[in-house]
């Protein structure tokens, strides 16, 4: 996997983002320390994802109110809502941090505003992530097959007779 193979890079980054998101969305299961550190890893991966898709973002944003194909416009709106909800989840999560910020000497004070906002924005992020994945389901299926399923399947295939060395007795 290299940046020269952009679909593979995007797929594996998307998988990392999804795994970090799933772990971050289950603090009762993972515990608060893993929840906070996976959330920070998730935010970092989302930043990389945005950089990899920056051309699309700056290409679609100025044309938003022009005669842009409706699916691109809807995708942009969903992505924007997802991004804004993530920003609020991250800021509110840091404002509520019990592990990550105290590890660097910062102890935030509890606030009901941040607590409620964190829960609501996390729910919005979850919904918009589902819609985002739905928009890209075909791309995800094609590239998962190409870069995950087929390489694993090749490991379990029997070699053809044409490539087996001849055994002499």
C-alpha positions as CSV (number, residue, x, y, z in Angstrom):
1,X,0.0,0.0,0.0
2,X,1.4,3.3,-1.0
3,X,0.1,6.8,-1.8
4,X,0.6,5.8,-5.5
5,X,-2.2,3.4,-5.0
6,X,-4.8,5.9,-3.9
7,X,-7.8,3.5,-3.8
8,X,-5.9,1.1,-1.5
9,X,-4.6,3.9,0.7
10,X,-8.2,5.3,1.0
11,X,-9.7,1.9,1.7
12,X,-7.2,1.0,4.5
13,X,-7.5,4.5,6.0
14,X,-11.3,4.2,5.9
15,X,-11.1,0.8,7.7
16,X,-8.8,2.4,10.3
17,X,-11.3,5.3,10.7
18,X,-14.2,2.9,11.0
19,X,-12.5,0.8,13.6
20,X,-11.5,3.8,15.7
21,X,-15.0,5.2,15.4
22,X,-16.6,1.9,16.5
23,X,-14.3,1.8,19.5
24,X,-14.8,5.4,20.3
25,X,-18.6,5.0,20.1
26,X,-18.6,2.3,22.8
27,X,-17.1,3.9,25.9
28,X,-19.0,1.6,28.2
29,X,-17.4,-1.4,26.5
30,X,-13.9,-0.1,26.0
31,X,-13.6,2.0,29.1
32,X,-12.9,5.8,29.2
33,X,-9.1,5.6,28.6
34,X,-9.4,3.6,25.4
35,X,-12.4,5.7,24.4
36,X,-10.4,8.9,24.7
37,X,-7.2,7.6,23.0
38,X,-9.1,6.0,20.1
39,X,-11.1,9.2,19.7
40,X,-7.8,11.1,19.3
41,X,-6.6,8.5,16.8
42,X,-9.9,8.8,15.0
43,X,-9.6,12.6,14.7
44,X,-6.0,12.2,13.4
45,X,-7.2,9.7,10.7
46,X,-10.1,11.9,9.7
47,X,-7.6,14.7,9.2
48,X,-5.6,12.5,6.9
49,X,-8.8,11.5,5.1
50,X,-9.7,15.1,4.5
51,X,-6.2,15.9,3.1
52,X,-6.4,12.9,0.7
53,X,-9.8,14.2,-0.5
54,X,-9.0,17.9,-0.4
55,X,-9.2,18.3,-4.2
56,X,-12.8,17.0,-4.2
57,X,-13.7,19.3,-1.3
58,X,-12.3,22.4,-2.9
59,X,-13.7,21.4,-6.3
60,X,-17.3,20.9,-5.0
61,X,-17.5,23.7,-2.4
62,X,-17.5,26.7,-4.8
63,X,-19.9,24.9,-7.2
64,X,-22.4,24.1,-4.4
65,X,-25.0,26.6,-5.5
66,X,-24.2,26.2,-9.2
67,X,-25.7,23.5,-11.5
68,X,-23.9,20.7,-9.6
69,X,-25.1,17.1,-9.9
70,X,-27.6,16.6,-7.0
71,X,-25.8,13.5,-5.6
72,X,-22.5,15.5,-5.2
73,X,-24.4,18.3,-3.5
74,X,-26.2,15.9,-1.1
75,X,-22.9,14.1,-0.5
76,X,-21.2,17.4,0.3
77,X,-24.0,18.4,2.8
78,X,-23.8,15.0,4.5
79,X,-20.0,15.3,4.7
80,X,-20.2,18.8,6.0
81,X,-22.7,17.9,8.8
82,X,-20.5,14.8,9.6
83,X,-17.4,17.1,9.8
84,X,-19.1,19.7,12.0
85,X,-20.5,17.0,14.3
86,X,-17.0,15.5,14.6
87,X,-15.5,18.9,15.4
88,X,-18.1,19.3,18.2
89,X,-17.6,15.7,19.4
90,X,-13.8,16.3,19.5
91,X,-14.0,19.7,21.3
92,X,-16.6,18.5,23.8
93,X,-14.7,15.2,24.3
94,X,-11.6,17.2,25.2
95,X,-13.7,19.4,27.4
96,X,-14.8,16.3,29.3
97,X,-11.5,14.4,29.2
98,X,-10.7,12.3,32.3
99,X,-7.6,10.7,30.9
100,X,-6.0,12.2,27.8
101,X,-5.8,15.9,28.9
102,X,-4.9,15.1,32.5
103,X,-2.0,13.0,31.1
104,X,-0.5,16.2,29.9
105,X,-1.4,18.2,33.0
106,X,-4.8,19.7,32.0
107,X,-7.8,18.9,34.1
108,X,-11.0,20.2,32.5
109,X,-14.0,21.0,34.7
110,X,-17.3,19.1,34.1
111,X,-20.0,20.8,32.3
112,X,-23.5,19.6,31.5
113,X,-23.5,21.6,28.2
114,X,-20.4,19.7,27.0
115,X,-21.8,16.3,28.2
116,X,-25.2,16.7,26.4
117,X,-23.5,18.3,23.3
118,X,-21.0,15.4,23.2
119,X,-23.8,12.8,23.2
120,X,-26.0,14.6,20.6
121,X,-23.1,15.3,18.2
122,X,-21.9,11.7,18.5
123,X,-25.3,10.5,17.5
124,X,-25.4,12.9,14.6
125,X,-21.9,11.8,13.5
126,X,-23.0,8.1,13.7
127,X,-26.1,8.8,11.5
128,X,-24.2,10.9,8.9
129,X,-21.3,8.3,8.8
130,X,-23.9,5.7,7.9
131,X,-25.3,7.9,5.1
132,X,-21.8,8.7,3.9
133,X,-20.9,5.0,3.7
134,X,-24.2,4.3,1.9
135,X,-23.2,6.9,-0.7
136,X,-19.9,5.1,-1.2
137,X,-21.1,1.5,-0.9
138,X,-20.3,0.6,-4.4
139,X,-16.8,2.0,-4.2
140,X,-16.3,0.3,-0.8
141,X,-17.5,-3.1,-2.2
142,X,-15.3,-2.9,-5.3
143,X,-12.2,-1.9,-3.4
144,X,-12.7,-4.3,-0.5
145,X,-13.0,-7.1,-3.0
146,X,-9.9,-6.0,-4.9
147,X,-7.6,-5.2,-1.9
148,X,-8.9,-7.5,0.9
149,X,-11.0,-10.4,-0.4
150,X,-9.0,-11.4,-3.5
151,X,-5.6,-11.3,-1.8
152,X,-6.8,-13.5,1.0
153,X,-8.5,-15.8,-1.4
154,X,-5.3,-16.2,-3.4
155,X,-3.6,-17.5,-0.2
156,X,-6.0,-20.4,-0.1
157,X,-6.2,-21.3,-3.8
158,X,-4.4,-24.4,-5.0
159,X,-1.6,-23.6,-7.4
160,X,-2.4,-24.6,-11.0
161,X,-0.6,-27.6,-12.5
162,X,1.1,-25.3,-15.0
163,X,3.1,-23.5,-12.4
164,X,4.0,-26.5,-10.2
165,X,7.5,-27.8,-10.6
166,X,7.8,-31.2,-12.1
167,X,8.6,-33.9,-9.6
168,X,11.1,-36.5,-10.8
169,X,11.2,-40.0,-9.4
